[in-house]
Amino acid sequence: PSCDVAVQGEFRGPLGLAWHESFPSGHTTAAVAVCAALAHHYPRQRWIFYGMGTMVGIATVVTRHHWMGDAYAGVFLGLLSAHQAIYRKRNLLMIRV
């Protein structure tokens, strides 16, 4: 079948994309990971950074590029990625000291 014709029984996302083309939201994952890392390093401005990450997730849903679950999964993966990067950096610094 052509790109714009769905195979019978195939799940399609909000813009007609196949499920594997929208889950999880990569834009939300990247934005939240960067914002969470910045929030860790600049705690006084953390609400600004978290707000920016949240706005990216909301924008992907409002513009119908992702389902809400895609954005939630992106937030989870972004926070997990930032946590792992911060934790691993601390461990590397502790080993070298």
Salt bridges, closest charged atoms under 4 A:
GLU10 OE1 - ARG12 NH2 3.30
ASP70 OD2 - HIS66 ND1 3.52
